[in-house]
Amino acid sequence: MAEQESATGGGAGFFDNLDGLVASAELVVDRPKGSRHPRVPEAVYPVDYGYLDGTTGGDGDGVDVFAGSTPRAGVVGVFLTADPLKRDVEVKILLGCSPAEIEQVHRLLNDVLEIGGLLVPRRQTGQPG
């Protein structure tokens, strides 16, 4: 049962660990909301985008973060991406993103940057598990 729970998004420990990373690292925003991607000018960031200083993501740089308009919401999910040009796979944290902002990020990742964007939402307490 625990295997099934983790495979279907139960992963409370995973999100608890992300909470710890976010709490212990400085968020560096290097692409503010409305800015353009440096290599893909048609890609406009719908929310602030940056990384957690002192962490390491799949590309060897800091763990990526999309920071939305409701920071008190904390980590609300992650996107898993696979970039065939960079030949890497990454986890991108969704911090304080509303459902509308999550949809905008999803479109950016899938339709514009074309690096996938599999959403793993954080289960809210009280939901069946």
Secondary structure, DSSP 4 states (H G I P E B T S, - for coil): -HHHHHHTT--HHHHHHHHHHHHHS-EEEEE-TTPBPSS-TT-B-SSEEEEETT---TTSSPEEEEE-S-GGG-EEEEEEEEETTTTEEEEEEEES--HHHHHHHHHIIIIIS-S--EEEEPPPTTS--
